[in-house]
């Protein structure tokens, strides 16, 4: 079967795939996981799919193939019959929960990675990244936003489209934001470790508990609107988000943090401390300690019921998640993971001077602003779900994570 036909089959198969409800922000609810969730097998060969029930128990499972002319399944052992793609469904007999694995059958054993066979199914299939997940292509299906309303002028369903990146010029398709860490779209110096797509697939927006609601119009990404009472910034209560369409005139939480970061950079002294005044929203005597820090130390600052950041990030010690301290000025300057990951830029070296501050690429901006993709990804403090489901590496013949398979495809040259 031609590769483009396989991709078309996967797109048509979106409505076929179903799973019992999303796992929720804390992993609650009974659901199934399969390993691998995506596999490629040569005709005449087999691959074993393991299944487990989360937050429940099943003594047995029922298996079914969407097309037995392409692949058959018996107790999780899938046998390739002829070239094509089949969805392997499994249902827990006690829990009633169900999920699917995607199996592509090829004529012969593969020695190369392929966008069409290995990457496209991750982007075009519902329920792939987690139970209840929308396919990426529900929102990002064309390099056209004005007429076709594809978010960020982005097409994650085709090789050509994904290589154009996000927000390319709608007429020339040039100058998009690279998704794979390359210097510019069209370049081949892929850097998956620092890629935009990798961070959006694995990094939760903060604060996460009890879960910051995902708004598809993105209008809550700048945080709550602010008012100034006795010269100090605080969210308008009840919390509202109106700054997205007019951020220069509507003070907002992310703008407040940005103003402090900009003032710190302009001042040229990392040791200035948290009481140095800065200006924002018409107020001239704001300080980090009085106005910025409460957005990290107090609850219900970003949305109603939001947990304070310091519930998880309270010290530069191992017991604090990512060895990160968001309870003090010194903690912000030190950064995360033993200082290796500054929060005020996106580098992997300790912050040495204000010249190295870069708000645009800063970790703090991205974690406060950018939703993890696909929307509503379950937040687990263990982080065990950040790299996506297990998939089959068709070249090395082993189980890897979905995020790692994308990296392997890039390392091999990112072939179509």
C-alpha positions in Angstrom: 0.0 0.0 0.0 1.4 3.5 -0.9 2.5 5.6 2.1 0.0 8.3 1.3 -2.8 5.8 1.2 -1.7 4.5 4.6 -1.9 8.0 6.0 -5.4 8.4 4.5 -6.5 5.2 6.1 -5.3 6.4 9.5 -7.2 9.7 9.1 -10.3 7.8 8.2 -9.8 5.5 11.2 -10.1 8.4 13.7 -13.7 7.8 14.3 -13.1 4.1 14.8 -10.9 4.4 17.8 -12.5 4.8 21.2 -11.5 4.5 24.9 -13.2 4.6 28.2 -12.9 8.3 29.4 -9.7 10.2 30.1 -7.6 9.3 33.0 -8.1 12.7 34.6 -5.5 15.1 36.2 -4.5 12.6 38.9 -4.8 9.4 36.8 -8.2 8.6 38.3 -10.7 6.4 36.5 -10.3 2.9 35.1 -8.5 2.7 31.7 -6.3 0.4 29.7 -2.7 0.9 28.5 -1.1 -1.2 25.7 2.5 -1.6 24.9 3.3 -1.0 22.1 0.5 1.3 21.1 2.0 1.7 17.7 3.9 -1.1 15.8 5.1 -2.1 12.4 5.4 -5.7 11.5 6.4 -7.6 8.3 3.8 -9.9 6.7 4.2 -13.3 8.2 5.8 -12.0 11.4 4.3 -11.3 14.8 4.4 -8.7 17.5 3.2 -9.1 21.1 1.0 -6.4 22.5 0.8 -6.3 26.3 -2.2 -4.8 28.1 -2.7 -3.7 31.7 -5.7 -2.2 33.5 -5.0 1.0 35.4 -7.0 1.9 38.6 -9.0 -1.4 38.3 -8.7 -5.1 37.7 -9.4 -7.4 34.8 -8.9 -11.2 34.8 -9.1 -11.4 31.0 -9.3 -9.4 27.8 -11.1 -9.6 24.5 -9.0 -8.8 21.4 -10.2 -7.9 17.9 -8.6 -6.7 14.6 -10.4 -4.1 12.5 -9.3 -6.0 9.4 -8.3 -9.6 9.6 -7.1 -9.5 6.0 -4.3 -7.2 7.2 -3.6 -8.5 10.7 -5.0 -11.0 13.1 -4.7 -11.1 16.8 -4.9 -13.8 19.5 -4.4 -13.0 23.2 -2.3 -10.0 22.2 -0.1 -11.7 19.6 -0.6 -9.9 16.3 0.3 -11.6 13.1 0.9 -9.6 9.9 -1.1 -10.9 6.9 -0.9 -8.4 4.1 0.3 -4.8 3.6 -1.9 -2.1 5.3 -2.9 -0.8 8.7 -5.2 -2.4 11.2 -6.5 -1.2 14.6 -6.2 -3.8 17.3 -8.8 -3.3 19.9 -8.7 -4.8 23.4 -11.4 -4.7 26.1 -11.2 -5.6 29.8 -13.9 -8.2 30.6 -14.4 -7.0 34.1 -13.8 -3.3 33.8 -15.4 -2.8 30.4 -12.5 -0.3 29.6 -11.1 -0.5 26.1 -8.3 0.9 24.0 -6.5 0.3 20.7 -3.1 -0.3 19.2 -2.2 0.7 15.6 -0.4 -2.0 13.6 1.0 -1.4 10.2 1.9 -4.4 8.1 4.7 -4.1 5.5 5.9 -6.5 2.8 9.3 -7.0 4.4 11.2 -6.3 7.5 12.1 -2.6 7.7 15.5 -1.0 8.0 14.5 2.7 7.8 12.2 5.0 9.8 9.3 6.6 8.0 7.1 9.6 8.7 4.1 7.9 7.1 4.5 4.7 9.1 6.1 5.9 12.4 5.2 9.5 13.0 1.9 10.3 11.2 -0.1 7.8 13.2 0.9 9.6 16.4 -0.5 12.8 15.1 -3.6 11.6 13.3 -5.1 9.1 15.8 -7.4 9.8 18.7 -6.6 8.3 22.1 -2.9 7.8 21.1 -1.1 9.9 23.6 -3.4 9.1 26.5 -7.0 7.8 27.0 -9.4 10.4 25.7 -6.8 12.4 23.8 -7.9 14.2 20.6 -5.8 13.6 17.5 -3.3 16.5 17.0 -4.9 16.9 13.5 -8.2 17.9 15.0 -6.7 21.4 15.5 -3.6 21.3 13.3 -4.6 19.9 9.9 -3.5 22.5 7.3 -1.0 25.3 6.7 -4.0 27.7 6.5 -5.6 29.4 9.5 -7.6 32.3 7.9 -9.8 30.1 5.6 -9.5 26.6 7.1 -9.0 27.7 10.7 -6.1 25.3 11.4 -4.5 26.5 14.6 -1.2 28.2 14.2 -1.2 27.7 10.4 0.1 24.2 11.3 -0.3 20.8 9.6 0.7 17.9 11.6 -0.8 15.3 9.3 1.5 15.5 6.4 5.2 15.4 5.9 5.3 18.6 4.0 3.1 20.4 6.4 4.9 19.4 9.6 8.2 20.5 8.1 6.8 24.0 7.5 6.6 24.4 11.3 4.1 26.6 13.2 2.9 30.0 12.0 4.6 30.0 8.5 3.7 32.7 6.1 0.3 31.6 4.7 1.3 32.5 1.2 4.9 31.3 0.9 4.9 28.8 3.8 8.3 30.2 4.8 9.6 31.5 8.1 7.6 29.2 10.3 8.7 28.3 13.8 10.7 25.0 13.5 9.2 22.1 15.4 12.2 19.9 15.5 14.9 22.3 16.9 16.3 23.1 13.5 17.7 26.6 13.0 15.1 27.4 10.4 12.4 25.4 8.7 14.0 23.5 5.8 17.3 23.0 7.6 18.3 19.6 8.7 20.2 20.5 11.9 17.5 18.8 14.0 17.9 19.2 17.8 15.2 17.1 19.3 16.4 17.7 22.9 15.5 21.4 22.5 12.7 21.1 20.0 9.4 23.0 20.3 7.3 20.0 19.5 9.1 17.9 22.1 8.4 20.4 24.8 4.8 20.7 23.9 4.3 17.0 23.9 5.9 16.5 27.3 5.8 19.6 29.4 2.8 20.4 31.6 1.6 23.9 31.8 2.0 25.3 35.3 0.5 25.5 37.8 -1.2 22.2 37.1 -3.3 21.1 40.1 -6.2 20.9 40.2 -5.7 21.4 36.4 -5.6 24.7 34.5 -8.5 24.5 32.0 -7.5 24.3 28.4 -9.2 27.0 26.3 -8.9 26.4 22.6 -9.1 30.1 21.8 -6.0 30.5 24.1 -7.5 33.5 25.8 -6.3 32.4 29.3 -2.7 31.9 28.3 -1.5 35.3 29.8 -3.0 34.5 33.2 -5.6 36.5 35.1 -6.3 40.2 34.6 -4.8 42.4 37.3 -5.8 45.3 39.4 -3.6 47.4 41.7 -4.7 48.0 45.3 -2.6 50.3 47.5 0.1 50.1 44.8 0.3 46.3 44.7 -0.7 43.9 42.0 -3.4 41.2 42.5 -5.8 39.3 40.4 -9.2 40.8 39.8 -11.8 38.7 41.7 -13.6 36.7 40.5 -10.7 35.8 38.2 -11.2 36.9 34.6 -9.1 36.7 31.4 -9.6 39.6 29.0 -6.0 40.6 28.2 -5.5 38.2 25.2 -6.9 40.6 22.7 -5.3 43.7 24.3 -2.3 42.8 26.3 -0.7 46.2 26.2 -3.7 47.9 27.9 -5.0 45.1 30.1 -2.5 44.3 32.9 -2.1 40.5 33.3 -0.1 38.1 35.4 2.3 37.0 32.7 2.9 40.7 31.7 3.7 41.5 35.4 6.4 38.7 35.5 7.8 39.8 32.1 8.1 43.4 33.3 10.1 42.3 36.4 12.3 40.1 34.2 12.9 43.0 31.7 13.8 45.4 34.6 16.2 42.9 36.1 17.9 42.4 32.7 18.1 46.2 32.1 19.5 46.7 35.6 22.5 44.6 34.9 22.8 43.1 38.4 21.6 39.6 39.4 22.3 40.3 43.0 19.9 43.3 43.2 17.5 41.3 45.3 13.7 41.1 45.5 12.9 44.6 46.8 14.2 46.5 43.8 11.3 48.6 42.3 10.0 48.1 38.8 7.1 49.5 36.7 4.1 47.9 35.2 0.5 48.9 34.5 1.0 52.5 35.5 2.5 51.5 38.9 6.2 52.5 39.6 6.9 50.9 42.9 6.2 47.2 42.3 8.7 44.7 43.6 9.4 41.0 43.1 8.8 40.2 46.7 5.5 42.1 47.1 4.0 41.7 43.7 5.5 38.8 41.6 6.4 36.3 44.3 2.7 35.9 45.6 1.8 34.4 42.2 4.1 31.5 43.1 3.6 31.2 46.8 -0.2 31.7 47.1 -3.0 29.5 45.9 -5.8 30.5 43.6 -3.6 33.1 41.8 -3.7 31.8 38.3 -7.2 30.2 38.3 -9.8 29.5 41.0 -8.4 26.7 43.1 -5.0 26.6 41.6 -2.3 25.1 43.9 0.6 27.3 44.8 3.7 26.6 42.9 5.7 26.2 46.2 3.6 23.1 47.0 6.0 21.3 44.7 8.9 23.7 44.1 10.0 25.0 47.5 13.8 24.5 47.8 16.9 23.8 45.8 17.1 20.3 47.2 16.3 16.9 45.9 13.1 16.6 47.9 11.7 19.6 46.0 10.6 18.7 42.4 13.4 19.5 40.0 15.4 20.9 42.9 13.6 24.1 42.2 12.8 26.9 44.7 10.1 29.3 43.6 9.7 30.7 47.2 12.4 33.3 47.0 14.3 35.7 44.7 17.5 33.6 45.1 15.6 30.5 44.0 14.4 32.1 40.8 18.0 33.2 40.0 19.4 29.7 40.8 17.0 27.9 38.6 16.1 24.2 38.4 17.9 20.9 38.5 20.9 22.1 40.5 21.1 25.4 38.6 21.7 23.6 35.3 18.3 24.8 34.0 17.8 28.5 34.6 14.1 29.5 34.7 14.9 33.0 33.2 16.2 31.6 29.9 16.1 28.3 27.9 19.8 27.3 28.1 21.3 24.4 30.0 24.0 26.4 31.8 23.7 28.2 35.1 22.6 31.8 34.9 25.8 33.9 35.2 24.7 37.5 34.4 21.7 39.5 33.4 22.9 39.5 29.8 21.9 35.8 29.7 18.3 36.5 30.6 16.0 35.8 27.7 12.3 36.1 28.4 11.2 34.8 25.0 12.8 31.4 25.5 12.6 31.3 29.3 11.3 28.2 31.0 9.1 30.2 33.3 7.3 31.9 30.4 6.7 28.6 28.6 5.5 26.7 31.6 3.1 29.5 32.6 1.8 30.0 29.1 2.0 26.9 26.9 -0.5 24.1 27.3 0.8 20.6 27.0 -0.3 18.8 23.9 -2.7 17.1 23.2 -5.1 19.2 25.4 -6.0 17.8 28.8 -3.1 15.5 29.1 -3.3 13.8 32.6 -0.9 15.3 35.1 1.1 12.8 37.1 3.6 14.0 39.6 5.6 10.9 38.9 6.0 12.3 35.3 5.9 8.7 34.0 3.5 9.7 31.2 5.5 12.6 29.8 7.1 10.7 26.9 3.9 9.3 25.6 3.0 5.6 25.2 5.3 2.7 24.3 5.8 2.1 20.6 7.7 -0.3 18.5 11.1 0.7 17.1 10.9 -1.0 13.7 14.7 -0.6 13.0 16.2 -1.7 16.3 13.4 -4.1 17.1 12.6 -2.9 20.6 10.1 -1.0 22.7 10.7 2.8 23.0 8.5 5.7 23.9 6.7 7.8 21.3 8.8 10.9 22.1 12.0 8.8 21.7 10.8 7.3 18.4 10.4 10.8 16.9 14.0 11.5 18.0 15.3 8.4 16.3 13.5 9.3 13.1 15.1 12.7 13.2 18.6 11.2 13.9 18.2 9.0 10.9 17.5 11.9 8.6 13.7 12.4 9.0 12.7 10.6 5.9 9.2 10.9 4.5 
